């Protein structure tokens, strides 16, 4: 990712089979049909550029890896991670060549369902508890270009943490990483959710979102250490503007 860092500083088959061969070609839109979703309409051009650079950075990190399971988190709440991962998922899906799954594991304060206008009646927690099969928690949105799994029925922390630290979660990751080209996971802030480092251990890599001027360096380093202690792989940090959730820089280490 080092080359991308400099650019960003300047600009801002079911469930079996060989990996990375599960892509399904979607029907192309008819000539003249609108190709841009309202989800990205009116978005600041620097934000778009930052998202594209973020995608390039992730692809560079994973060029020799068959799977792209990326966890997005933050050290503390309110850093803008959900905004970034939601827009990144939508942008990736707009390319129509890749299958994208966005999973909301931010059980402390789930927001993905609200952003996409979905009900949160069943989701990842219901699947992990064994009450709902996988096919019932995956929902298609935005004209067939993006799938989403919401958090589902809320449970206490004493129940939630064991659900993520289970064989059922391993099965979910194995299944979805072969079904999709990108699996993006939104999680709660590390310092407020003990399950987040556990989820990071399943991901191919983790991106930590930091709002400029808000969180102390020591807190960010502590959050990174908590992820790495459970064998999570750290990709880098997205630094947001203080006022706008716009990715400006990516650093390998804070």
N, C-alpha and C positions, 0 to 999 in steps of 0.2 A: 504493500500500500504506500510505500515511501514516495513514489513519483506522484501519486495522487495527492499526498499531503501538501506538496508544494503548489500544485494547481489550485487546491482548495484555499490555501492561504492567500493566493492571489485573487481569486474570483469569489470567492465564497465556495390391477389390473384388477382388475381386482387388486389385491394387495400383495401379489407375488410376482416373480419375474425379475429380470435383471434391472438394476437401478439405472435411472436416467433414460429409460426407454418407454416411459409411461406417458409421454406427451401425447395429447390428443389435439389434433388440428381443429380449430374452431372455424365455423363458417365465416368468411370475410364479409364485411359490410358492403352493400351495393355502392357503385360509384356515385359520388355526390352526397351520400348519406353522411350525416355528421359523425366525425370520428373522435371528437373530444367530449368526454363526459362533463356534466355540470360539476362534478366533484373537483375538477381541476380548473374549471373556467374562472378567469379573473385572478388566478394565483400569481403572486409576484414572480417575475422572471428570474430573479436571483434565487428564490426558493426552488423553482424548477431546476435551475442549473445545479444547485446544491444537491437536490435529490438524484440527479443524473450522475453527478460525481460520486455520491455515496454508493449508488449502484455499481459504478465502475470499480470503486475501492473494494466492495464486497466480492465482486466477480474476480478481481485480481487475487484476493486472498484465497479464494476457493477454486482457482483454475485447475488445480490437480485433485480436486475433491469431487466425488460423485454426487454429494448431497449439499443442499443449501438450506440448512435449518438455522435461522438467525434469531437470537433473542435480543429484544430491545428493553433496556431498563434504565434506571437512574439511581443515584445514591439516595436522594430524598424525593418526596412528592413535589409535583408542580414544575418539573423541568421541561415538559413538552414532548416527552417520548411518545405518547399516544398519537399526538398530532403528526409527528414525523413518520412513525411506522404505518399509520393509516394512509397518508398521502403516498408513501413509497410503494405500498402494496397496490394502490390504485394505478400509479404510474407504470409499474411493472406489468400489470394486467392489460393496460392499454396497448402494449406492444403486440398482443394477440398471439405471440409465438410461444409464450411461457404460461404454464399453469401456476397460479398463485393461490396460496391459502394463508389467510390471516387468522391467527388464533388469539383470543383474548384470555390470558391467564392472569390478568390484573385483578385478582379477586377482592382486593381491599377497596378499590374504586373503579369498577369496570365501566368503560366508556365507548368501546367499539360498537356495541349494538345501537347506541344512541346516534353515533355519527352516521351510521348507515341505515337508520330507520328500521331496525329489526327488533322483534320481541326477544326478551332474554329468558324465555320460559324453560329452555333446555340447552345445555351446552357442554363444555369440557368437563365440568364437575359432575354432571349427570352421567356422562359416558364413563368417567373414571370410577364412579360409584356402582356401575353395572346396571343402572336402571334404564339406560337408553343406548341403542346400538350406534355405531359410528356414522352410518349413513343418515341417521336422523338428526345429528347435530351439525352436519355440514350443510350450509345454506349458500345458495348461489345468489349473487347480487350483480348489479350493474351490467345488465344485458349479457350475462353469461361469461364475463371476463374475469371474475373474481369470486372465490369461495371464502366463507367466513365461518368460524366456530366461536360462538360467544361463551361467556363464563357459565351461564346457566344458574341453577338454583344455589343460592348462597348457603354456606355452611360455616360452622365455627372453625377457628384456626386449628384447634386440636384435631379436627377431622380433615381439614383441607390439606395440611402438610403431608400426612400419610398417603393421601390420594395421589399426590404428585410423586411421592417417593415409593412407587409401586411398579409392578410388572405391567400393569394396565397402561401406565404412562409410557413405558418402554414400547409397548405394542402400538400405541397411538403414534409415536414418533416414527417407528419403523414403517408403519403403513403409509402415513402421509408423506414421508420423504420420498417414497417411490411413486406416489400418485401425482406429486407436484414438483415443479422445477424450483420453486421457492416456497418455504414455509417460514413465515414471519410470526414471531411470538411476542406479544405485548405482555409485560409483567408489572407487578407492583414494585415500588422502590425497594431497593435491597435492605435499607435500614429499617423498614417497617413491615417486611414480609419475609419470614424465615424460609418460605417455600421457593423464593426467587433463585437463590444460589443452587437449589436442587434442580430447578427447571433448566438452569444454565448448564448443568452437567450433561443434559441430553442434547443440547444444541451443538451445531458445528462450530459456532462462534457467537460471541456476545458483543453488542455495541452499547456503550453507556452514554446517555444523553445528559449534558450538563448545560444549565442556563448560565450564561455569562454573568459574573459578578454576584451570583447567588450562593453557591455552595463552596465551602472551604475545601482546599486541596486535600487536607488530611482526611476529611470525610469521604471524598471520592476515592482516595487510595484505600481506605478501609473497606469500602464497598467492593472495590476490585479484588482485594485480598480475600474477601469472603467468597467470591465467585471462584477464584483460582484454587482455594483450599478444597473445593469439591470437584476439582479437575475440569472446571469450566475454562474454555479457551477465550481469551480476550482479543477482539479485533482492533478496537480503537474507541475513541470518544468523539461524539458529535457535540460541538460547542455552539449553542444557540445564542442569538442576540438577546439582550436583556428584555427588550420590548416585544420582539416578534420571534415566533418559533421558526427560525430560518437557519438551516445548517450552514455554518461558515467554514469551520475548520475540522479536520480530523487529525487527531494525534495518536500515535501508537501508545504513548504513556502520558499521563497528566503531569 
